[in-house]
Amino acid sequence: MGAEIPAVADQGALFRRLRAQLFRNGLRVALENGRVRLFTMIATSGVVAAFTFAVSLYLFNQLAVNNIPFKGAIVEALFDLLFFTLGTMLIFSTGIILYASLFTSPEARFLLCSPARADQIFATKFQAAVTFSSWGFVVLGLPVFVAYGIMSSVPWYFYPLLPAYLFGYVLLPGSISAAVCLLLVRYMPRNRKQFFALVALVFVLALVVWGYRVVLSLRKSLVTSGRELDDLIGQFSLLRSSFSPSHWMTSGLMAAARGNVSGALVPLAQVWSNGLLLFVFAAWVARRVYRTGYDRISAFGRGKKIYGTSPLDRVMELLVWYFDKRTRVLVVKDFRTFRRDPTQWAVLAIFAVLMLIGASNFRQYYSADIGIMDKYAISLMNLCGTAILMCAGLSRFIFPLISLEGRKFWILGLTPVSRDQILWGKFAFAATGALIVAETLILVSDLLLTLPAEALLLHAVAVAVVAIGLSALNVGLGAYLPTFRETDPSKIVVGFGGTVNMVMGLAFLVTVIGVMVVPFHVTQLAKGGAAKINPWVFVGIPIGLIIGMLATVLPLRYGARSLREMEF
């Protein structure tokens, strides 16, 4: 008799054990070697959740003060828009992360060379991508709806149903994003620029038409003293359709808030069943096209690399005109690395769209007297969100720059530039980009919120201090605490130096905002924004400037000294 053919291994069980083992190992390493980082992440998430809860509680209290029903059509429309916006952003963020993990990571290449099935590889990467992209959605969503539940006196079962809805909802945009990502890689035309330009044009035209209809309905509602409010809410009819997942979330949570148990469980079943169905569909797509798509992008999907200059490079060089030619070349080199990596600037674009949509929608509701939500609270929240985004973005991209160039530093040593010039070039690149992006976001959102000139100037100064200080911290600490053994920037960021940098950056921005901005906002909130501004609220500005100067000078000085003394 011939040898018996061994049974096919249960790959699903193998990958489940692998994920469990990786989780246990990661947790053990975090507790043994990265305890500070772990507790810092937990504490930071707790602070963000507490701040979101406090702001949400205040805004829902404003609805109560203005006698707006918590369980009526207006709040339902707001929740529909909230879930639709967050779901759309999750589609983009999950797609970006999944593309990087499926088509560019060395682990994916290794697994594709093994007997592992494509759908099992996809499922493993999908779970990691959804977890990473949606943790912020859950951390920010839970406090908002807990505050809503407290202010509207919901039944007790509203709270245990809330995480079930949120965790189920992330499957829907994640699965859609995964399927679209796989199909685009497999079947996208060779001329990518024309394809993406056409898609972007269609999207912008649709957004402009929809925005025009909303503004037109808003003006009619103002002229007719609110008689056409139903027409304004009707512009969100697509979001309120019975086929829209965002409306399933809203209808289920509102039913739970009203005490209708069966009305809350049916939408919950819709969310989970459709999310799991879409996940199975995405896994089926991965089984059919993942390997082919990977081969396609490995062979010729990336296209020929063209190393010519770009108009953006020339703009960046003009922005740092005050440096000598050699330093400007180094700045442009770092900028090219940044703009060629979509995972860096795409997250920034997603946050900017979210913040500007929120500010514009707030202005519409404020003008229409639909809900008098205080603009000072919203602007402070936007300022804190922008500062945290800067801290995270600079830590992710700027801090590892010196460490990544460590093994190639001998090449820079052959060039006619000093190590101090290299450090100053990286600082100029970080500070210039952070200032342009952060100041634009804050000024546009503050103008949409119709803040007074004093608030605009105060925010602009505070953002400049935070941007320059964080840039110096990341560049200086990156040179003072480098990690030359690692080539993966994500591992450099989560190491000891990256943890110290993140903690110091968060402490710096909290101190600067607390000293320079919070007194002004607290005074305006206490007096309803109608009283004359007390000049004493600006006493913290010199203190914030001194803190910013120290955070800029000291890290750069010690980082430059450490870099000069290093031997490569």
VOROVEX-932184 format. One record per residue (C-alpha): x, y, z. Coordinates in Angstrom, 1 decimal, always signed. Example, Ala and Ser with C-alpha at 12.3 -4.5 7.8 and 13.67 -1.06 7.14 Angstrom:
X, Y, Z
+12.3, -4.5, +7.8;
+13.7, -1.1, +7.1;
// end
This chain:
X, Y, Z
+0.0, +0.0, +0.0;
+1.2, +3.5, -0.8;
+1.9, +6.1, +1.8;
-1.1, +7.8, +3.3;
-1.6, +11.4, +2.2;
-1.5, +13.6, +5.3;
-4.7, +15.6, +6.0;
-4.8, +19.2, +5.1;
-4.0, +21.4, +8.0;
-6.8, +23.5, +9.5;
-5.3, +26.8, +8.4;
-8.0, +28.8, +10.2;
-7.1, +27.2, +13.5;
-3.4, +27.7, +12.8;
-3.8, +31.4, +12.1;
-6.1, +31.9, +15.2;
-3.4, +30.3, +17.3;
-0.8, +32.5, +15.6;
-2.7, +35.6, +16.4;
-3.3, +34.6, +20.0;
+0.4, +33.8, +20.4;
+1.5, +37.1, +18.9;
-0.9, +38.9, +21.2;
+0.4, +37.2, +24.2;
+4.0, +37.8, +23.2;
+3.4, +41.4, +22.4;
+1.6, +41.9, +25.8;
+4.4, +40.2, +27.7;
+7.1, +42.3, +25.9;
+5.0, +45.4, +26.6;
+4.8, +44.6, +30.3;
+8.4, +43.7, +30.6;
+10.2, +46.1, +28.4;
+7.7, +48.8, +27.3;
+5.6, +49.3, +30.4;
+6.0, +53.1, +30.2;
+4.8, +53.1, +26.6;
+1.8, +50.8, +27.3;
+0.6, +52.9, +30.3;
+1.2, +56.1, +28.3;
-1.0, +54.8, +25.5;
-3.7, +53.9, +28.0;
-3.5, +57.2, +29.8;
-3.5, +59.2, +26.6;
-6.6, +57.3, +25.3;
-8.2, +57.9, +28.7;
-7.5, +61.7, +28.5;
-8.8, +61.9, +25.0;
-12.0, +60.0, +25.9;
-12.5, +62.1, +29.0;
-12.1, +65.3, +27.0;
-14.5, +64.1, +24.4;
-17.0, +63.1, +27.1;
-16.8, +66.6, +28.7;
-17.3, +68.5, +25.4;
-20.1, +66.2, +24.4;
-21.8, +66.6, +27.7;
-21.6, +70.4, +27.4;
-23.0, +70.4, +23.8;
-25.9, +68.1, +24.7;
-26.6, +70.4, +27.6;
-26.9, +73.2, +25.1;
-29.5, +71.3, +23.3;
-31.4, +70.8, +26.5;
-31.2, +74.5, +27.3;
-32.6, +75.4, +23.9;
-35.5, +72.9, +24.3;
-34.4, +70.7, +21.4;
-35.8, +67.2, +21.8;
-33.0, +64.6, +22.3;
-35.0, +61.9, +20.5;
-36.4, +63.9, +17.6;
-35.6, +64.3, +13.9;
-32.9, +66.9, +14.3;
-30.7, +64.7, +16.6;
-31.4, +61.7, +14.3;
-30.1, +63.7, +11.3;
-27.0, +64.7, +13.2;
-26.3, +61.1, +14.2;
-26.9, +59.9, +10.6;
-24.4, +62.5, +9.4;
-21.9, +61.5, +12.2;
-22.0, +57.8, +11.4;
-21.9, +58.4, +7.6;
-18.9, +60.7, +7.9;
-17.0, +58.4, +10.3;
-17.8, +55.4, +8.1;
-16.5, +57.1, +5.0;
-13.3, +58.0, +6.8;
-12.9, +54.4, +8.0;
-13.1, +53.3, +4.4;
-10.1, +55.4, +3.4;
-8.0, +54.7, +6.5;
-8.6, +51.0, +6.5;
-7.8, +50.8, +2.8;
-4.5, +52.6, +3.2;
-3.4, +50.4, +6.1;
-4.6, +47.2, +4.4;
-2.8, +48.1, +1.2;
+0.5, +48.6, +3.1;
+0.1, +45.3, +5.0;
-1.1, +43.1, +2.0;
+1.2, +44.4, -0.8;
+4.3, +46.1, +0.7;
+5.1, +44.3, +4.0;
+7.8, +41.6, +4.1;
+5.5, +39.4, +6.2;
+2.9, +39.3, +3.4;
+5.7, +38.2, +1.0;
+6.8, +35.4, +3.3;
+3.2, +34.2, +3.8;
+2.5, +34.1, +0.1;
+5.5, +31.9, -0.4;
+4.0, +29.4, +2.1;
+1.1, +27.0, +1.6;
-1.2, +29.4, +3.4;
-4.4, +30.2, +1.5;
-4.8, +33.8, +0.3;
-8.1, +34.3, +2.2;
-6.5, +33.3, +5.5;
-3.6, +35.7, +4.9;
-6.2, +38.4, +4.1;
-8.3, +37.6, +7.2;
-5.2, +38.0, +9.5;
-4.2, +41.3, +7.9;
-7.8, +42.5, +7.8;
-8.3, +42.1, +11.5;
-5.1, +44.0, +12.3;
-6.0, +46.8, +9.9;
-9.6, +47.2, +11.2;
-8.4, +47.1, +14.8;
-5.7, +49.8, +14.1;
-8.0, +52.1, +12.1;
-11.1, +51.9, +14.2;
-9.7, +52.1, +17.8;
-10.1, +55.9, +17.6;
-13.6, +55.6, +16.3;
-14.5, +53.5, +19.4;
-12.6, +55.6, +21.8;
-14.2, +58.8, +20.5;
-17.7, +57.3, +19.8;
-18.3, +55.7, +23.3;
-17.9, +59.0, +25.2;
-20.2, +60.9, +22.8;
-23.0, +58.4, +23.2;
-22.5, +57.9, +26.9;
-22.9, +61.7, +27.3;
-26.0, +61.5, +25.2;
-27.4, +58.7, +27.3;
-26.8, +60.7, +30.5;
-28.4, +63.8, +29.3;
-31.4, +62.1, +27.7;
-32.1, +59.6, +30.6;
-32.0, +56.4, +28.5;
-32.8, +52.9, +29.8;
-30.0, +50.8, +31.3;
-29.7, +48.5, +28.3;
-28.7, +51.4, +26.1;
-25.1, +51.2, +27.5;
-24.4, +47.5, +26.9;
-25.9, +47.8, +23.4;
-23.6, +50.7, +22.5;
-20.3, +48.8, +22.2;
-22.1, +46.1, +20.3;
-23.2, +48.6, +17.7;
-19.9, +50.3, +17.4;
-17.8, +47.1, +17.1;
-20.3, +45.7, +14.6;
-20.3, +48.9, +12.5;
-16.5, +48.9, +11.9;
-16.9, +45.7, +9.9;
-19.0, +47.4, +7.2;
-16.6, +50.1, +6.0;
-13.6, +47.9, +6.7;
-15.0, +45.1, +4.4;
-16.0, +47.5, +1.7;
-12.6, +49.1, +1.8;
-10.8, +45.7, +1.7;
-12.8, +44.5, -1.4;
-12.3, +47.8, -3.2;
-8.6, +47.7, -2.4;
-8.1, +44.2, -3.8;
-10.1, +44.9, -6.9;
-8.3, +48.1, -7.6;
-4.9, +46.5, -7.4;
-6.0, +43.6, -9.6;
-8.0, +45.4, -12.3;
-6.9, +49.1, -12.1;
-5.8, +50.4, -15.5;
-2.1, +50.9, -16.2;
-2.5, +54.7, -16.5;
-3.2, +55.4, -12.8;
-3.0, +59.1, -12.9;
-5.9, +59.4, -15.4;
-8.0, +56.9, -13.5;
-7.6, +58.6, -10.1;
-8.1, +62.0, -11.7;
-11.4, +60.9, -13.2;
-12.5, +59.3, -9.9;
-11.6, +62.5, -7.9;
-13.4, +64.7, -10.4;
-16.6, +62.7, -10.1;
-16.4, +62.7, -6.3;
-15.7, +66.5, -6.1;
-18.6, +67.3, -8.5;
-21.0, +65.1, -6.5;
-19.9, +66.8, -3.3;
-20.3, +70.3, -4.8;
-23.8, +69.5, -6.0;
-24.8, +68.1, -2.7;
-23.3, +71.0, -0.7;
-25.0, +73.5, -3.0;
-28.4, +71.9, -2.3;
-27.8, +71.9, +1.4;
-26.8, +75.6, +1.4;
-29.8, +76.5, -0.7;
-32.2, +74.7, +1.6;
-30.5, +76.3, +4.6;
-31.1, +79.8, +3.1;
-34.7, +79.0, +2.5;
-35.1, +77.8, +6.0;
-33.6, +81.1, +7.4;
-35.8, +83.2, +5.2;
-39.0, +81.4, +6.0;
-38.2, +81.3, +9.8;
-37.7, +77.5, +9.8;
-40.8, +76.5, +7.9;
-38.7, +74.6, +5.4;
-36.6, +72.8, +8.0;
-37.9, +69.5, +6.7;
-36.5, +70.4, +3.3;
-33.1, +70.9, +4.8;
-33.2, +67.6, +6.7;
-34.4, +66.0, +3.5;
-31.1, +66.8, +1.8;
-29.7, +64.0, +4.0;
-32.3, +61.5, +2.7;
-29.6, +59.2, +1.3;
-28.1, +58.9, +4.7;
-31.6, +58.3, +6.2;
-32.5, +55.6, +3.8;
-33.4, +52.2, +5.1;
-30.6, +50.7, +3.1;
-27.9, +53.0, +4.7;
-25.8, +51.4, +7.5;
-25.5, +54.7, +9.2;
-29.2, +54.9, +9.5;
-29.3, +51.4, +11.0;
-27.0, +52.6, +13.7;
-29.0, +55.7, +14.4;
-32.4, +54.0, +14.3;
-31.2, +51.2, +16.6;
-29.6, +53.5, +19.2;
-32.6, +55.9, +19.1;
-34.9, +52.9, +19.6;
-32.9, +51.8, +22.6;
-33.0, +55.4, +24.0;
-36.8, +55.4, +23.7;
-37.1, +52.1, +25.5;
-38.0, +50.0, +22.4;
-36.0, +46.8, +22.9;
-37.2, +45.0, +19.7;
-36.6, +48.1, +17.7;
-33.1, +48.2, +19.0;
-32.2, +44.6, +18.4;
-33.4, +44.4, +14.7;
-31.0, +47.1, +13.5;
-28.2, +45.5, +15.5;
-28.8, +42.3, +13.7;
-28.7, +44.2, +10.4;
-25.4, +45.8, +11.2;
-23.7, +42.5, +12.3;
-25.2, +40.3, +9.6;
-24.4, +42.6, +6.8;
-20.9, +43.3, +8.2;
-20.1, +39.6, +8.4;
-21.6, +39.0, +5.0;
-19.4, +41.7, +3.5;
-16.4, +40.3, +5.3;
-17.0, +36.9, +3.8;
-17.4, +38.5, +0.4;
-14.1, +40.4, +0.8;
-12.4, +37.1, +1.8;
-13.9, +35.5, -1.3;
-12.5, +38.3, -3.4;
-9.1, +37.9, -1.7;
-9.1, +34.2, -2.5;
-9.7, +34.9, -6.2;
-7.5, +38.0, -6.8;
-5.0, +38.6, -4.0;
-2.1, +36.5, -5.3;
-2.7, +37.7, -8.9;
-2.9, +41.3, -7.7;
+0.3, +40.9, -5.7;
+2.1, +39.4, -8.7;
+0.8, +42.2, -10.9;
+2.0, +45.0, -8.6;
+5.3, +43.2, -8.0;
+6.0, +42.8, -11.7;
+4.9, +46.1, -13.2;
+2.1, +47.5, -11.1;
+4.2, +50.2, -9.5;
+5.2, +51.6, -12.9;
+8.6, +53.1, -13.8;
+10.0, +55.3, -11.1;
+10.8, +58.8, -12.3;
+13.2, +60.7, -10.2;
+12.7, +64.1, -11.7;
+11.7, +67.2, -9.8;
+8.2, +68.2, -9.0;
+6.6, +71.6, -8.7;
+5.9, +70.8, -5.1;
+9.7, +70.3, -4.6;
+10.3, +73.7, -5.9;
+7.7, +75.2, -3.7;
+9.3, +73.5, -0.7;
+12.7, +74.9, -1.6;
+11.2, +78.4, -1.9;
+9.7, +78.1, +1.6;
+13.1, +77.5, +3.1;
+14.8, +80.2, +1.1;
+16.6, +81.5, +4.2;
+19.0, +78.5, +4.2;
+22.0, +77.9, +2.0;
+21.7, +75.8, -1.1;
+23.1, +72.6, +0.6;
+20.7, +72.7, +3.4;
+17.8, +73.4, +1.0;
+18.7, +70.3, -0.9;
+18.5, +68.2, +2.2;
+15.1, +69.6, +3.1;
+13.8, +68.8, -0.4;
+15.1, +65.3, -0.1;
+13.1, +64.7, +3.1;
+10.1, +66.3, +1.6;
+10.3, +63.9, -1.4;
+10.4, +60.9, +0.9;
+7.2, +62.2, +2.6;
+5.2, +63.0, -0.4;
+6.0, +59.6, -2.1;
+4.5, +57.7, +0.9;
+0.7, +57.9, +0.8;
+0.4, +56.4, +4.3;
+1.9, +59.6, +5.7;
-0.1, +62.3, +4.1;
-3.4, +60.4, +3.7;
-4.1, +60.3, +7.4;
-3.5, +64.0, +7.6;
-5.9, +64.6, +4.7;
-8.6, +62.4, +6.4;
-8.3, +64.4, +9.6;
-8.4, +67.7, +7.8;
-11.6, +66.7, +5.9;
-13.2, +65.5, +9.2;
-12.4, +68.7, +11.0;
-13.5, +71.1, +8.2;
-16.7, +69.2, +7.7;
-17.5, +69.4, +11.4;
-16.7, +73.1, +11.5;
-18.8, +73.9, +8.4;
-21.8, +71.8, +9.6;
-21.6, +73.5, +13.0;
-21.7, +76.9, +11.4;
-24.8, +75.9, +9.4;
-26.7, +74.6, +12.4;
-25.6, +77.6, +14.5;
-26.8, +80.1, +11.8;
-30.1, +78.2, +11.3;
-30.7, +78.3, +15.1;
-31.1, +74.6, +15.0;
-28.8, +74.2, +18.0;
-26.8, +76.8, +19.8;
-23.7, +74.8, +20.4;
-20.9, +77.0, +21.8;
-18.3, +77.9, +19.1;
-15.6, +78.4, +21.7;
-15.9, +74.7, +22.9;
-15.7, +73.5, +19.3;
-12.7, +75.7, +18.4;
-10.9, +74.5, +21.5;
-11.6, +70.9, +20.5;
-10.3, +71.6, +17.0;
-7.2, +73.2, +18.4;
-6.5, +70.2, +20.7;
-7.1, +67.7, +17.9;
-4.8, +69.5, +15.5;
-2.0, +69.6, +18.2;
-2.4, +65.9, +18.9;
-2.3, +65.2, +15.2;
+0.9, +67.2, +14.9;
+2.4, +65.3, +17.8;
+1.5, +61.9, +16.4;
+2.5, +62.8, +12.8;
+5.9, +64.3, +13.7;
+6.6, +61.4, +16.0;
+5.8, +58.9, +13.3;
+7.8, +60.6, +10.5;
+10.3, +63.1, +11.8;
+11.6, +61.3, +14.9;
+13.0, +58.2, +13.0;
+14.8, +60.2, +10.3;
+18.2, +60.3, +12.0;
+17.9, +56.6, +13.0;
+17.0, +55.5, +9.4;
+19.9, +57.4, +8.0;
+22.4, +55.9, +10.5;
+23.5, +53.0, +8.3;
+23.8, +55.3, +5.3;
+25.4, +58.1, +7.1;
+28.7, +57.5, +5.5;
+27.2, +58.7, +2.2;
+26.2, +62.0, +3.9;
+29.7, +62.1, +5.4;
+31.1, +62.3, +1.8;
+29.0, +65.3, +1.0;
+30.1, +68.9, +1.7;
+27.6, +69.4, +4.5;
+28.2, +69.4, +8.3;
+26.1, +67.3, +10.7;
+24.7, +70.5, +12.1;
+23.4, +71.4, +8.7;
+21.7, +68.0, +8.4;
+20.0, +68.5, +11.8;
+18.9, +72.1, +10.9;
+17.6, +70.9, +7.6;
+15.4, +68.3, +9.2;
+14.1, +70.9, +11.7;
+13.3, +73.3, +8.9;
+11.4, +70.6, +7.0;
+9.4, +69.6, +10.0;
+8.6, +73.1, +11.2;
+7.7, +74.4, +7.8;
+5.3, +71.6, +7.1;
+3.7, +71.6, +10.5;
+3.2, +75.4, +10.5;
+1.6, +75.4, +7.0;
-0.8, +72.5, +7.7;
-1.7, +73.3, +11.3;
-2.2, +77.1, +10.7;
-4.3, +76.5, +7.6;
-6.6, +74.0, +9.5;
-7.0, +76.2, +12.5;
-7.6, +79.5, +10.7;
-10.1, +78.0, +8.2;
-12.0, +76.2, +11.0;
-12.0, +79.3, +13.2;
-13.3, +81.5, +10.3;
-16.1, +79.0, +9.6;
-17.0, +79.2, +13.3;
-16.9, +83.1, +13.1;
-14.5, +83.5, +16.1;
-13.4, +87.1, +16.9;
-10.1, +88.5, +15.8;
-8.6, +88.0, +19.3;
-9.3, +84.3, +19.2;
-7.9, +83.9, +15.7;
-4.7, +85.6, +16.7;
-4.4, +83.7, +19.9;
-4.9, +80.4, +18.2;
-2.4, +81.3, +15.4;
+0.3, +82.1, +18.0;
-0.4, +79.0, +20.1;
-0.3, +76.7, +17.0;
+3.0, +78.3, +15.9;
+4.6, +77.7, +19.3;
+3.3, +74.0, +19.4;
+4.4, +73.3, +15.8;
+8.0, +74.7, +16.2;
+8.4, +73.2, +19.7;
+7.2, +69.7, +18.6;
+9.4, +69.9, +15.5;
+12.5, +70.7, +17.6;
+11.7, +68.0, +20.1;
+11.3, +65.3, +17.5;
+14.5, +66.3, +15.6;
+16.6, +66.9, +18.7;
+15.5, +63.7, +20.6;
+15.8, +61.7, +17.4;
+19.5, +62.7, +17.3;
+20.0, +62.3, +21.0;
+18.2, +58.9, +21.3;
+18.7, +57.2, +18.0;
+18.1, +53.5, +17.2;
+20.4, +52.5, +14.4;
+19.8, +48.8, +14.7;
+16.2, +49.1, +13.3;
+15.2, +49.8, +9.7;
+11.4, +49.8, +10.3;
+10.3, +53.3, +11.4;
+7.3, +51.9, +13.2;
+9.6, +49.9, +15.5;
+11.7, +53.0, +16.1;
+8.7, +55.0, +17.1;
+7.5, +52.4, +19.7;
+11.0, +52.0, +21.2;
+12.4, +53.7, +24.3;
+13.4, +56.9, +22.5;
+10.0, +57.1, +20.6;
+8.1, +56.6, +23.9;
+10.1, +59.4, +25.6;
+9.6, +61.6, +22.6;
+5.8, +61.0, +22.6;
+5.4, +61.6, +26.4;
+7.4, +64.8, +26.2;
+5.5, +66.0, +23.2;
+2.2, +65.4, +24.8;
+3.3, +67.1, +28.0;
+4.6, +70.1, +26.0;
+1.4, +70.6, +24.0;
-0.8, +70.2, +27.0;
+1.2, +72.8, +28.9;
+1.3, +75.3, +26.1;
-2.4, +75.1, +25.3;
-3.3, +75.1, +29.0;
-1.3, +78.2, +29.7;
-2.0, +80.2, +26.5;
-5.4, +79.2, +25.3;
-7.5, +77.6, +28.0;
-7.9, +80.7, +30.2;
-9.4, +82.6, +27.3;
-11.9, +79.9, +26.4;
-12.9, +79.2, +30.0;
-13.7, +83.0, +30.5;
-15.7, +83.2, +27.3;
-17.6, +80.0, +28.1;
-18.4, +81.2, +31.6;
-19.7, +84.6, +30.3;
-21.4, +83.3, +27.2;
-19.0, +85.0, +24.8;
-20.9, +88.2, +25.0;
-18.9, +90.1, +27.6;
-15.8, +92.2, +26.9;
-12.6, +90.2, +26.9;
-10.6, +90.5, +30.1;
-6.9, +91.3, +29.2;
-5.8, +89.1, +32.1;
-6.6, +86.0, +30.0;
-3.6, +86.8, +27.9;
-1.1, +86.7, +30.7;
-0.1, +83.2, +29.9;
+1.1, +84.1, +26.4;
+4.6, +85.2, +27.5;
+4.9, +82.0, +29.6;
+3.9, +79.9, +26.7;
+6.5, +81.6, +24.4;
+9.2, +81.0, +27.0;
+8.3, +77.3, +27.2;
+8.2, +77.1, +23.4;
+11.7, +78.7, +23.2;
+13.1, +76.3, +25.7;
+11.5, +73.3, +24.0;
+13.1, +74.5, +20.7;
+16.6, +75.4, +21.8;
+17.5, +72.7, +24.3;
+16.6, +69.6, +22.3;
+18.4, +71.0, +19.2;
+21.5, +71.9, +21.2;
+21.8, +68.5, +22.8;
+20.8, +66.6, +19.7;
+23.5, +68.5, +17.6;
+26.1, +67.8, +20.3;
+25.2, +64.1, +20.3;
+25.3, +63.9, +16.5;
+28.7, +65.5, +16.3;
+30.2, +63.0, +18.8;
+28.8, +59.9, +17.1;
+31.1, +57.6, +15.1;
+29.7, +55.7, +12.1;
// end
